Amino acid sequence: MNGIIFRNIRNWFLALSMVLSIGGMLTSAVVPTVVGAAACESNFLGFPAWYRGLTYDDGKGNPCAIKGPDGSKKDGISDFIWHIGLNVVEAGLVAVAYISALLTLYGGFLFITSQGKPENAARARKTMLDAVVGLLISLAAVGVVDFVITGLLK
């Protein structure tokens, strides 16, 4: 009897520590800190502003004026639309990363509350694995979109 109680306490402790450590890693990876960025280029919880990359200082005390498409350049409107589109796509990918992190925590909760039933534990593991794979894909996609915005459109 004591062995079963000790094993249950140990399993709860291991599951709880796994959920807390993975949750801490995910939140530190998903919420980057912005140091030294201008106020108009800052992020909110990792979500970029739709106008990121389209601002300039107009000299009238407004450092965050949005520059519209330049009619003198051939691809002025195209660059403007690409900037906005890629910023919106990156915001969507950050939302997917948050959802993946929450699903990982939910899978950990399911694992803790599986009460030793193999089918519930397998369901929890599958939820956590799917969420981690989704998180890795979304973080890689955010990196690619950020590379395209900063490297190719500037």
GROMACS elastic network, one bead per residue, 0.5 to 0.9 nm:
[ bonds ]
;  ai    aj funct       b0    kb
    1     4     6  0.53222   500
    1     5     6  0.64885   500
    1     6     6  0.87231   500
    2     5     6  0.51554   500
    2     6     6  0.60561   500
    2     7     6  0.85021   500
    3     6     6  0.50934   500
    3     7     6  0.60339   500
    3     8     6  0.85722   500
    4     7     6  0.50479   500
    4     8     6  0.61284   500
    4     9     6  0.86167   500
    5     8     6  0.51128   500
    5     9     6  0.61872   500
    5    10     6  0.85300   500
    6     9     6  0.51682   500
    6    10     6  0.60810   500
    6    11     6  0.85907   500
    7    10     6  0.50320   500
    7    11     6  0.60778   500
    7    12     6  0.85941   500
    8    11     6  0.50839   500
    8    12     6  0.61521   500
    8    13     6  0.85419   500
    8   115     6  0.85102   500
    8   116     6  0.85288   500
    9    12     6  0.51517   500
    9    13     6  0.61081   500
    9    14     6  0.86035   500
   10    13     6  0.50865   500
   10    14     6  0.61204   500
   10    15     6  0.85582   500
   11    14     6  0.51319   500
   11    15     6  0.60494   500
   11    16     6  0.84467   500
   11   112     6  0.79871   500
   12    15     6  0.51761   500
   12    16     6  0.59812   500
   12    17     6  0.84842   500
   12   112     6  0.60886   500
   12   113     6  0.86368   500
   13    16     6  0.51704   500
   13    17     6  0.60653   500
   13    18     6  0.85009   500
   13   112     6  0.89842   500
   14    17     6  0.51944   500
   14    18     6  0.60770   500
   14    19     6  0.86413   500
   15    18     6  0.50567   500
   15    19     6  0.61855   500
   15    20     6  0.86184   500
   15   108     6  0.69264   500
   15   109     6  0.83769   500
   15   111     6  0.70068   500
   15   112     6  0.57489   500
   16    19     6  0.51579   500
   16    20     6  0.61435   500
   16    21     6  0.85497   500
   16   108     6  0.76651   500
   16   109     6  0.82496   500
   16   112     6  0.70033   500
   17    20     6  0.51290   500
   17    21     6  0.60011   500
   17    22     6  0.84522   500
   18    21     6  0.52616   500
   18    22     6  0.60216   500
   18    23     6  0.82955   500
   18   108     6  0.76269   500
   19    22     6  0.53086   500
   19    23     6  0.58483   500
   19    24     6  0.84426   500
   19   104     6  0.80304   500
   19   105     6  0.61774   500
   19   106     6  0.89812   500
   19   107     6  0.86331   500
   19   108     6  0.53600   500
   19   109     6  0.76168   500
   19   112     6  0.89698   500
   20    23     6  0.50613   500
   20    24     6  0.60415   500
   20    25     6  0.86214   500
   20   105     6  0.83239   500
   20   108     6  0.89371   500
   21    24     6  0.51164   500
   21    25     6  0.62373   500
   21    26     6  0.86145   500
   22    25     6  0.51031   500
   22    26     6  0.60772   500
   22    27     6  0.85985   500
   22   101     6  0.87678   500
   22   104     6  0.80141   500
   22   105     6  0.79372   500
   23    26     6  0.51426   500
   23    27     6  0.61571   500
   23    28     6  0.85680   500
   23   101     6  0.70747   500
   23   102     6  0.83582   500
   23   104     6  0.76742   500
   23   105     6  0.64237   500
   24    27     6  0.53271   500
   24    28     6  0.61890   500
   24    29     6  0.86007   500
   25    28     6  0.52323   500
   25    29     6  0.61360   500
   25    30     6  0.85574   500
   26    29     6  0.50786   500
   26    30     6  0.59159   500
   26    31     6  0.84336   500
   26    97     6  0.88666   500
   26    98     6  0.86657   500
   26   101     6  0.60982   500
   26   135     6  0.87435   500
   27    30     6  0.51035   500
   27    31     6  0.58923   500
   27    32     6  0.88195   500
   27    98     6  0.83753   500
   27   101     6  0.75169   500
   28    31     6  0.56087   500
   28    32     6  0.68660   500
   29    32     6  0.65080   500
   29   139     6  0.88080   500
   30    45     6  0.83122   500
   30    46     6  0.69922   500
   30    94     6  0.75950   500
   30    97     6  0.67996   500
   30    98     6  0.70634   500
   30   101     6  0.84019   500
   30   139     6  0.80808   500
   31    45     6  0.57652   500
   31    46     6  0.53679   500
   32    43     6  0.89858   500
   32    45     6  0.77864   500
   32    46     6  0.62426   500
   33    43     6  0.86421   500
   33    45     6  0.87411   500
   33    46     6  0.81184   500
   34    37     6  0.62380   500
   34    42     6  0.68818   500
   34    43     6  0.73793   500
   37    40     6  0.81612   500
   37    41     6  0.62432   500
   37    42     6  0.61115   500
   38    41     6  0.52759   500
   38    42     6  0.63566   500
   38    63     6  0.86284   500
   38    64     6  0.86471   500
   39    42     6  0.54104   500
   39    43     6  0.89094   500
   39    63     6  0.86704   500
   39    64     6  0.79058   500
   40    43     6  0.87001   500
   40    49     6  0.81999   500
   40    51     6  0.86510   500
   40    52     6  0.76966   500
   40    55     6  0.75475   500
   40    63     6  0.76830   500
   40    64     6  0.54167   500
   40    65     6  0.88105   500
   41    48     6  0.78686   500
   41    49     6  0.71219   500
   41    51     6  0.82649   500
   41    52     6  0.57282   500
   41    53     6  0.75308   500
   41    55     6  0.81159   500
   41    64     6  0.83047   500
   42    46     6  0.89089   500
   42    47     6  0.89689   500
   42    48     6  0.71892   500
   42    49     6  0.74209   500
   42    52     6  0.83939   500
   43    46     6  0.53502   500
   43    47     6  0.54103   500
   43    49     6  0.64441   500
   44    47     6  0.52274   500
   44    48     6  0.68009   500
   44    49     6  0.79477   500
   45    48     6  0.85547   500
   45    94     6  0.89701   500
   46    91     6  0.79847   500
   46    94     6  0.67402   500
   46    95     6  0.89891   500
   47    87     6  0.87970   500
   47    90     6  0.75282   500
   47    91     6  0.50563   500
   47    92     6  0.83267   500
   47    93     6  0.89870   500
   47    94     6  0.63074   500
   47    95     6  0.78837   500
   48    51     6  0.82804   500
   48    52     6  0.67199   500
   48    87     6  0.63742   500
   48    88     6  0.79630   500
   48    90     6  0.72050   500
   48    91     6  0.59926   500
   48    94     6  0.88816   500
   49    52     6  0.53388   500
   49    87     6  0.69226   500
   49    88     6  0.81769   500
   49    91     6  0.81092   500
   50    53     6  0.88843   500
   50    83     6  0.81085   500
   50    84     6  0.56308   500
   50    85     6  0.81024   500
   50    86     6  0.85692   500
   50    87     6  0.53053   500
   50    88     6  0.60335   500
   50    91     6  0.83105   500
   51    54     6  0.54466   500
   51    55     6  0.70711   500
   51    66     6  0.72165   500
   51    83     6  0.74933   500
   51    84     6  0.62218   500
   51    87     6  0.74378   500
   52    55     6  0.69350   500
   52    83     6  0.75099   500
   52    84     6  0.77868   500
   52    87     6  0.69588   500
   53    56     6  0.86985   500
   53    66     6  0.89613   500
   53    83     6  0.69575   500
   53    84     6  0.88231   500
   53   149     6  0.80497   500
   53   150     6  0.81718   500
   53   154     6  0.82033   500
   54    64     6  0.88086   500
   54    65     6  0.82660   500
   54    66     6  0.55464   500
   54    67     6  0.56887   500
   54    68     6  0.76348   500
   54    80     6  0.75553   500
   54    83     6  0.74620   500
   54    84     6  0.85569   500
   55    63     6  0.76493   500
   55    64     6  0.53124   500
   55    65     6  0.53278   500
   55    67     6  0.57716   500
   56    59     6  0.89941   500
   56    62     6  0.84246   500
   56    63     6  0.59918   500
   56    64     6  0.57432   500
   56    65     6  0.54938   500
   56    66     6  0.64336   500
   56    67     6  0.66840   500
   57    60     6  0.78065   500
   57    61     6  0.75869   500
   57    62     6  0.59877   500
   57    64     6  0.60360   500
   57    65     6  0.61794   500
   57    66     6  0.88052   500
   58    61     6  0.70911   500
   58    62     6  0.59775   500
   58    63     6  0.63292   500
   58    64     6  0.78994   500
   58    65     6  0.62307   500
   58    66     6  0.89669   500
   59    62     6  0.67625   500
   59    63     6  0.74361   500
   60    63     6  0.81310   500
   62    65     6  0.59103   500
   67    70     6  0.81075   500
   67    80     6  0.88449   500
   68    76     6  0.84778   500
   68    77     6  0.81101   500
   68    80     6  0.70869   500
   69    72     6  0.89541   500
   69    73     6  0.85836   500
   69    75     6  0.86098   500
   69    78     6  0.80543   500
   69    79     6  0.76187   500
   69    80     6  0.56744   500
   69    81     6  0.86078   500
   70    73     6  0.58312   500
   70    74     6  0.84454   500
   70    75     6  0.82395   500
   70    77     6  0.68839   500
   70    80     6  0.86624   500
   71    74     6  0.73471   500
   71    75     6  0.84898   500
   71    76     6  0.61722   500
   71    77     6  0.76224   500
   72    75     6  0.88525   500
   72    76     6  0.74700   500
   73    76     6  0.51854   500
   73    77     6  0.85438   500
   74    77     6  0.81232   500
   74    78     6  0.85405   500
   75    78     6  0.50544   500
   75    79     6  0.60958   500
   75    80     6  0.85827   500
   76    79     6  0.53929   500
   76    80     6  0.63095   500
   76    81     6  0.88031   500
   77    80     6  0.50028   500
   77    81     6  0.61661   500
   77    82     6  0.85313   500
   78    81     6  0.52482   500
   78    82     6  0.60940   500
   78    83     6  0.86268   500
   79    82     6  0.50275   500
   79    83     6  0.61054   500
   79    84     6  0.86954   500
   79   153     6  0.68887   500
   80    83     6  0.53013   500
   80    84     6  0.64799   500
   80    85     6  0.86726   500
   81    84     6  0.52360   500
   81    85     6  0.59687   500
   81    86     6  0.84916   500
   82    85     6  0.50265   500
   82    86     6  0.59229   500
   82    87     6  0.83727   500
   82   149     6  0.84434   500
   82   153     6  0.81679   500
   83    86     6  0.54040   500
   83    87     6  0.61424   500
   83    88     6  0.86764   500
   83   149     6  0.67709   500
   83   153     6  0.75625   500
   84    87     6  0.51818   500
   84    88     6  0.62442   500
   84    89     6  0.86636   500
   85    88     6  0.51951   500
   85    89     6  0.61837   500
   85    90     6  0.86420   500
   86    90     6  0.60508   500
   86    91     6  0.85314   500
   86   145     6  0.66286   500
   86   146     6  0.82546   500
   86   148     6  0.83569   500
   86   149     6  0.69471   500
   87    90     6  0.50955   500
   87    91     6  0.62115   500
   87    92     6  0.86915   500
   87   145     6  0.82573   500
   87   146     6  0.85111   500
   87   149     6  0.80617   500
   88    91     6  0.50614   500
   88    92     6  0.63085   500
   88    93     6  0.87228   500
   89    92     6  0.50758   500
   89    93     6  0.62648   500
   89    94     6  0.87218   500
   89   142     6  0.85788   500
   89   145     6  0.78723   500
   90    94     6  0.61835   500
   90    95     6  0.85976   500
   90   141     6  0.80926   500
   90   142     6  0.57687   500
   90   143     6  0.89337   500
   90   145     6  0.64375   500
   90   146     6  0.75240   500
   91    94     6  0.51254   500
   91    95     6  0.63159   500
   91    96     6  0.87630   500
   91   142     6  0.86439   500
   92    95     6  0.50247   500
   92    96     6  0.63386   500
   92    97     6  0.87619   500
   93    97     6  0.62915   500
   93    98     6  0.87550   500
   93   138     6  0.56885   500
   93   139     6  0.75813   500
   93   141     6  0.71406   500
   93   142     6  0.61787   500
   94    98     6  0.63610   500
   94    99     6  0.86924   500
   94   138     6  0.72515   500
   94   139     6  0.76732   500
   94   142     6  0.71171   500
   95    98     6  0.51119   500
   95    99     6  0.62501   500
   95   100     6  0.86164   500
   96    99     6  0.50287   500
   96   100     6  0.60918   500
   96   101     6  0.86154   500
   96   134     6  0.78915   500
   96   135     6  0.73661   500
   96   138     6  0.64858   500
   96   139     6  0.89544   500
   97   100     6  0.50375   500
   97   101     6  0.62242   500
   97   102     6  0.86788   500
   97   134     6  0.75010   500
   97   135     6  0.51818   500
   97   136     6  0.82127   500
   97   137     6  0.87298   500
   97   138     6  0.57966   500
   97   139     6  0.67289   500
   98   101     6  0.51042   500
   98   102     6  0.62630   500
   98   103     6  0.86318   500
   98   135     6  0.81278   500
   99   102     6  0.50936   500
   99   103     6  0.61326   500
   99   104     6  0.86230   500
   99   131     6  0.82746   500
   99   135     6  0.83548   500
  100   103     6  0.50294   500
  100   104     6  0.61816   500
  100   105     6  0.87025   500
  100   128     6  0.88573   500
  100   130     6  0.84048   500
  100   132     6  0.66719   500
  100   133     6  0.85005   500
  100   134     6  0.61346   500
  100   135     6  0.52586   500
  100   138     6  0.87154   500
  101   104     6  0.51010   500
  101   105     6  0.64137   500
  101   106     6  0.86594   500
  101   131     6  0.69206   500
  101   132     6  0.75668   500
  101   135     6  0.69260   500
  102   105     6  0.50932   500
  102   106     6  0.61328   500
  102   107     6  0.86187   500
  102   131     6  0.83348   500
  103   107     6  0.60448   500
  103   108     6  0.85190   500
  103   127     6  0.70580   500
  103   128     6  0.68298   500
  103   130     6  0.86543   500
  103   131     6  0.57341   500
  103   132     6  0.85823   500
  104   107     6  0.50469   500
  104   108     6  0.62739   500
  104   109     6  0.86587   500
  104   127     6  0.69370   500
  104   129     6  0.78183   500
  104   130     6  0.83115   500
  104   131     6  0.54199   500
  104   132     6  0.66769   500
  105   108     6  0.50061   500
  105   109     6  0.62462   500
  105   110     6  0.86769   500
  105   128     6  0.76858   500
  106   110     6  0.62200   500
  106   111     6  0.85789   500
  106   124     6  0.82097   500
  106   127     6  0.79973   500
  106   128     6  0.78324   500
  107   111     6  0.61162   500
  107   112     6  0.86216   500
  107   123     6  0.80991   500
  107   125     6  0.66722   500
  107   126     6  0.79452   500
  107   127     6  0.52565   500
  107   129     6  0.86543   500
  107   131     6  0.83874   500
  108   112     6  0.61804   500
  108   113     6  0.86220   500
  108   124     6  0.67126   500
  108   125     6  0.79671   500
  108   127     6  0.86089   500
  108   128     6  0.69338   500
  109   112     6  0.50919   500
  109   113     6  0.62084   500
  109   114     6  0.85112   500
  109   124     6  0.79870   500
  110   113     6  0.51540   500
  110   114     6  0.58770   500
  110   120     6  0.73527   500
  110   121     6  0.73195   500
  110   123     6  0.80018   500
  110   124     6  0.52781   500
  110   125     6  0.86278   500
  110   127     6  0.88123   500
  111   114     6  0.51740   500
  111   115     6  0.81458   500
  111   116     6  0.88188   500
  111   120     6  0.72208   500
  111   121     6  0.53426   500
  111   122     6  0.83106   500
  111   123     6  0.81825   500
  111   124     6  0.50978   500
  111   125     6  0.71025   500
  112   115     6  0.71813   500
  112   116     6  0.89211   500
  112   121     6  0.83901   500
  112   124     6  0.87973   500
  113   116     6  0.83106   500
  113   120     6  0.84733   500
  113   121     6  0.86122   500
  114   117     6  0.57090   500
  114   118     6  0.78200   500
  114   119     6  0.83420   500
  114   120     6  0.51771   500
  114   121     6  0.55383   500
  114   124     6  0.79790   500
  115   118     6  0.87722   500
  115   120     6  0.81392   500
  115   121     6  0.82823   500
  116   119     6  0.88639   500
  116   120     6  0.78787   500
  116   121     6  0.70877   500
  117   120     6  0.55178   500
  117   121     6  0.62594   500
  117   122     6  0.86968   500
  118   121     6  0.50538   500
  118   122     6  0.59978   500
  118   123     6  0.85286   500
  119   122     6  0.51125   500
  119   123     6  0.61960   500
  119   124     6  0.86668   500
  120   123     6  0.50543   500
  120   124     6  0.61994   500
  120   125     6  0.86534   500
  121   124     6  0.50410   500
  121   125     6  0.61704   500
  121   126     6  0.85982   500
  122   125     6  0.50837   500
  122   126     6  0.61331   500
  122   127     6  0.85754   500
  123   126     6  0.51309   500
  123   127     6  0.61811   500
  123   128     6  0.87008   500
  124   127     6  0.50660   500
  124   128     6  0.62294   500
  124   129     6  0.85880   500
  125   128     6  0.51307   500
  125   129     6  0.60350   500
  125   130     6  0.85035   500
  126   129     6  0.50725   500
  126   130     6  0.60069   500
  126   131     6  0.84209   500
  127   130     6  0.52752   500
  127   131     6  0.60983   500
  127   132     6  0.86422   500
  128   131     6  0.50762   500
  128   132     6  0.61099   500
  128   133     6  0.86046   500
  129   132     6  0.51944   500
  129   133     6  0.61870   500
  129   134     6  0.85488   500
  130   133     6  0.52059   500
  130   134     6  0.61273   500
  130   135     6  0.85497   500
  131   134     6  0.50392   500
  131   135     6  0.60429   500
  131   136     6  0.86559   500
  132   136     6  0.61792   500
  132   137     6  0.86045   500
  133   136     6  0.51832   500
  133   137     6  0.62285   500
  133   138     6  0.86124   500
  134   137     6  0.51497   500
  134   138     6  0.60822   500
  134   139     6  0.85424   500
  135   138     6  0.51470   500
  135   139     6  0.60572   500
  135   140     6  0.85228   500
  136   139     6  0.51920   500
  136   140     6  0.61332   500
  136   141     6  0.85371   500
  137   140     6  0.51852   500
  137   141     6  0.61259   500
  137   142     6  0.86726   500
  138   142     6  0.61313   500
  138   143     6  0.86332   500
  139   142     6  0.50668   500
  139   143     6  0.63349   500
  139   144     6  0.87675   500
  140   143     6  0.51008   500
  140   144     6  0.63337   500
  140   145     6  0.87503   500
  141   144     6  0.50391   500
  141   145     6  0.61472   500
  141   146     6  0.84738   500
  142   145     6  0.51698   500
  142   146     6  0.60064   500
  142   147     6  0.84783   500
  143   146     6  0.51115   500
  143   147     6  0.60733   500
  143   148     6  0.86324   500
  144   147     6  0.50503   500
  144   148     6  0.62352   500
  144   149     6  0.86805   500
  145   148     6  0.50682   500
  145   149     6  0.61755   500
  145   150     6  0.86298   500
  146   149     6  0.50819   500
  146   150     6  0.60497   500
  146   151     6  0.80932   500
  147   150     6  0.53271   500
  147   151     6  0.54255   500
  147   152     6  0.74541   500
  148   151     6  0.53581   500
  148   152     6  0.51883   500
  148   153     6  0.67441   500
  149   152     6  0.60725   500
  149   153     6  0.54343   500
  149   154     6  0.73002   500
  150   153     6  0.61953   500
  150   154     6  0.60197   500
  151   154     6  0.61705   500
